[in-house]
Structures are given as C-alpha cells and as structure tokens.
C-alpha cells in the first residue's frame, strides 16, 4: 500500500508546476525545496533530525534529477516526460537491486520479460508526434532524469538509513534550492506556491516509498511506485490537453500501459 501511496503522490507531483507553465525552473526548484522541508520537519519528530551524509547525498542526486525533469516538462509536456522518467527509473532501480544489493526474484525470466515490456513501451511515447529538435532534446533530458532519479535512494539504502536519512535528504534539497530561488531574481507568487505544493507532494511520496523499500526491497517497491506515470499521463492528456489527435493519444496511452504492465509483472516476479 505504501508503494501505491507514493505512486499517487508522485503522479500528481508535477501538476502544480505544469499548471503555471514551468516559466522559471530555478524558482520552481527553490520553492519545491521549501515544500520538501516543511513536510520533513514534522516527520523528523518520529524519524529523527540527524544530519547523515547518505541522506545529504541522496538529496543532491534527487535535485539534479528533478531539475532535468522540470526542463523536460517545459519542452515536451507532462504526458511525454512521465513515462520516460518512470521507465528509466524502474530500469535503473532494478539493476541496482539485482547487481548491487543482490536481491532475488522467484521468477527471474518473468522479471526479465517485465523489463523488456517496460522498455518496449517507451518508443510508443516518443513516437506519438513528429519529433522536432526540441522534442528530441526533451526526450533525452527525460531519460537522463529517470536514470539519475532511479538512483536517489541508493545512498540511504546502502547505509541502511532509509528512515533516519529522510530529514537529511530533505534538508539537502532545501539547501540547494534556496540559493536557486534567490538567483532566479523572480518572485512570482503563483510559481512559488506551485513549487511548495509540489515539494510537499514529492516528499509525501518519498516517505511512502522509503517505507515500502524497507519492507519489500527496491526491486519491487520502486517499480510499483513508478506506476505514477498512469496518473501523470492522465493529467497531461485529459486536463492539460497536451496531445490533440486521438491516434497520438492512443500511442501514449499504449506505451504507458506497457510500462505499467512491466512494473506490475516485476512486482510479482
């Protein structure tokens, strides 16, 4: 249930910033950090306020990935960014779990098929429209964001500080984002509010996924959390009307369903 909770939060995470059209990435990242730390403070009373290197490093990794994701949303929209982000995040977290943490599957063939299905869904998303130079750049950035984002919990998992490192991770995101907020030299209220709401949604999802990883492992918990793409694509297609033609909508939906199916198969492998 924790993984599903993270999927709902992460699937809605970019909605507030997409609503304000991602006008200034630095301002949004900075205000996102404020939302992250505001959520982390009450959680700290239960999980602790310790400053741990693993958590700080995880915060740095996430911040880099999120900045890339914001840029991708700005270039190609939420409905195209999210499946690519989820697909590469799942692949990376799967490889970390198998190769580094030596997590085992009951049905390895099924797990490999799941990853294959997940990767097969990606071209449907990227081929939904005629690809321009800007879109190709957006796709590349979304993939890079997924690769980086899929690794952000690794420092905490490797040092067994998934819960105790939560506040440190949040503090790192806030500490990096605050200078970016001032450097943006823009104080647009609606963008700051959007960033704060997004930051709170992210950290709620992060709280859920850390709890899930601690109980069922990263190779299962993280892929399930990335079913967030279903919610994100729905927001992008139905609410923001990012894709106009029915055939293109069908391609994106098909690719998203394949990615989600791969994640589900991976969770039961």
ABEGO torsion letter per residue (X at the ends): XAAAAAAAAAAAAAAAAAAAGGABAAAAAAAAAAAAAAAAAAAAAAAEABBBAAAAAAAAAAAAAAAAAAAAAAAAEAAAAAAAAAAAAAAAAAAAAAAAAGBBBABAAAAAAAAAAAAAAAAAAAAABBBBAAAAAAAAAAAAAAAAAAAAAAAAAAAGAAAAAAAAAAAAAAAAAAAAAAAAGBBBAAAAAAAAAAAAAAAAAAAAAAAAAAAAEAAAAAAAAAAAAAAAAAAAAAAAGABABAAAAAAAAAAAAAAAAAAAAAAAX
